[in-house]
Amino acid sequence: MEKTNRSVLYKTLPVFMAFYVMGFGDIVGVATSYTKLEFGLSNTLTQVLTMLAFVWFALLSVPIGVFQDKRGKKFTVNLGIIFIGLGMLVPIVAYNYYGMLASFTLLGIGNTIIQVSSNPLMQDVSPKDKLSRNLTFSQFVKAIAGMLGPFIAAYCALRFGNWTLVYWVYLIICIITIIWLKSTSIPEAGSEGRASIINTLKLLGDKKVALLVLGTFLMVGFDVGMNTNIVNYLRESFTVSQEEGSVGISIYFAALMVGRFLSAIILNKMKGNKMLFYCAVLSVASFALLYFMPNFISGQVAIFCIGLFTAAIFPLIFSAGLQYLPERANELSGLMIMSVCGGGIIPPVVGLINDFSGLMTALLLLGLCLVYVIYLSLYIIKNKL
């Protein structure tokens, strides 16, 4: 038994490291702020940079799922890391606006590739009853990278007078991860060998798949919508400054990290479908608190609770999908990562409603996303997904 556990750990660790590299995509936020300041960019040009990092989820996710079905998951994960490594190399060689355009493009492509391929690869190295736990913990690992990025960049700027040294750190980690993963023997589960873009999109004709993909679409939309409206909620509800309101974002991300870590522990004892139901119900209850909090502190508590209970929902839905159609994991992963584009669709709708009816009315759309997850969790339990 001990030898088996050691073998599983040996295969799992480099995959977790790939999720850590996936978190390097969050350097986009830091790089955007520095680039805008140092190159004197307009808001429009700055947004072009951000768009280049995220547009690839909608364009490439399904084709990548088909590609990895033919070339293998480990190969595809390493390909994604190579793209991210190249994205880190460009600013080292050419730190200018066009260099950053190329860097953000490579980062976006690489991040999309890893997102699609790493989850099915985690399925191959995880015991069946531990997949939900490992996918949830992998999001915690990814969040660590996202959290450390701004601190590493700030340290490089203060200690060496050059924030771009963070790219050297990330490039070295990419190289180490590529070598580690390539040298690790991972038997990959076979597929039915019929992957194509058309067959992948046909999966949406399966009601269960469509409901799961809609679930990931809404949850990513919720997460981005929540993140981008926290400051506005605190400022409008409790008349605090921009700086005080910004603390709410840190509280939200801290709650996500804590929630993912605790969920991974709980999932050792609880089935993923039940965990999803409890998280969904508690998330709706926490979200409702936003409308009744009497002061700034209690508002922050509500935000923390929302982050805590929504933290594991995305990986739990993803896990349900992979366990429903393990033989179509590559294609299904492509579809579910494509749904990450929900983060670029739902927040603008929230903003539009806000312009016409006010913030608290607009936030109801985010609440409806969570209500849907309650329905989805009950559906998953009923159909034993």
Secondary structure, 3 states (H helix, E strand, C coil): CHHHHHHHHHHHHHHHHHHHHHHHHHHHHHHHHHHHHHHCCCHHHHHHHHHHHHCHHHHHHHHHHHHHHHHCHHHHHHHHHHHHHHHHHHHHHCCCHHHHHHHHHHHHHHHHHHHHHHHHHHHHHCCHHHHHHHHHHHHHHHHHHHHHHHHHHHHHHHHHCCCCHHHHHHHHHHHHHHHHHHCCCCCCCCCCCCCCHHHHHHHHHCHHHHHHHHHHHHHHHHHHHHHHHHHHHHHHHHCCCHHHHHHHHHHHHHHHHHHHHHHHHHCCCCCHHHHHHHHHHHHHHHHHHCCCCCCHHHHHHHHHHHHHHHCCHHHHHHHHHHHHCHHHHHHHHHHHHHHHHHHHCHHHHHHHHHHHHCHHHHHHHHHHHHHHHHHHHHHHHHCCC
